[in-house]
Amino acid sequence: MLATLYGRALDSARPNSVLHDGAAAEAVARLDYDFPGTGMTTTSAVGVAIRAWQLDEWLREFLAEHPRATVLHLACGLDTRAHRTSPGPGVRWVDVDLPDVVALREKVLPPPGGDYRLVGASATSAELWESIEGDRPAAVVFEGLSMYLSGAEVEEIVRRATGRFPSGELMFDAYGSLGVRLQKLVPPVRRSGAVLKWSLDDPAAPEAWGLKLLDSVRSTEMPMQDRLPRAGRAQLKVVSMIPGLRDVGRVVRYRFPA
Ligand SMILES: C[S@@+](CC[C@H](N)C(=O)[O-])C[C@H]1O[C@@H](n2cnc3c(N)ncnc32)[C@H](O)[C@@H]1O
């Protein structure tokens, strides 16, 4: 989460920034950490920003349709999604991450205001889900989490969301199986020592858990690609032509009930 924070900060300093995430740059300035050591390059930083932008857009669309809603932002890390999407007064926003990360977040990121809560808990813990009011439609958003979980844990999050809220959407990113197999080639993953587990090759597969697929966008097909440096655009063009490789990363959006 330090690498992706740094990615959003690097993007914010570019003249054609995707996210304009000034709060990310401020958080980086407050932390004494070897950020360049994460291996984040300009291309990967803009890639992180584009992925976040796509999820932000879907969330804005959901909130425009449901001005009284709950946003459950799991594995928030040091992401300032609530600051970026400026939810209206009818939105209850809950940021969730593991307790250590929440403690760090409290030190480096000011809360966004409004009906906002920051909770230190695992995304799969029963107590977390029981503590969230189930009275409104909900958007359950998680970025950079699904690939670190087992399939059973991802299914558990889906089942808890569909069991807790009357209706809503799930929005998240996922790696394809080739992405998980090639994980050691991704510098921020390799250097952090993280291990990727769950992968999604068929975006319709989670429909078996009671969801309806609304959208799926490959990393190679996301909007805003013109913001990438020239070398990154060329790299993406090559990747987009290779079956398997072009499916290494995607963002997906589902509705429930199906
Ligand atoms: C790659 S980071 C992504 C953070 C943030 N979403 C972003 O895009 O910058 C993964 C995050 O998942 C969190 N995480 C891992 N397992 C978790 C779990 N079981 N419950 C909640 N958060 C978890 C980590 O603490 C970390 O902040």
The ligand as an ORCA input file, in Angstrom:
! r2SCAN-3c Opt
* xyz 0 1
  C      -1.766     -3.542     -2.251
  S      -2.431     -2.796     -0.810
  C      -3.747     -1.835     -1.500
  C      -4.135     -0.700     -0.638
  C      -5.090      0.296     -1.281
  N      -6.346     -0.302     -1.642
  C      -4.438      0.916     -2.507
  O      -4.900      0.647     -3.635
  O      -3.485      1.669     -2.331
  C      -3.246     -4.133     -0.009
  C      -3.953     -3.731      1.269
  O      -4.769     -4.832      1.684
  C      -4.745     -4.843      3.083
  N      -5.196     -6.173      3.510
  C      -4.608     -7.362      3.310
  N      -5.348     -8.351      3.825
  C      -6.447     -7.763      4.364
  C      -7.597     -8.252      5.039
  N      -7.764     -9.535      5.272
  N      -8.538     -7.356      5.450
  C      -8.382     -6.024      5.218
  N      -7.313     -5.511      4.563
  C      -6.370     -6.353      4.154
  C      -3.295     -4.531      3.420
  O      -3.123     -4.165      4.766
  C      -3.027     -3.417      2.426
  O      -3.334     -2.145      2.949
*
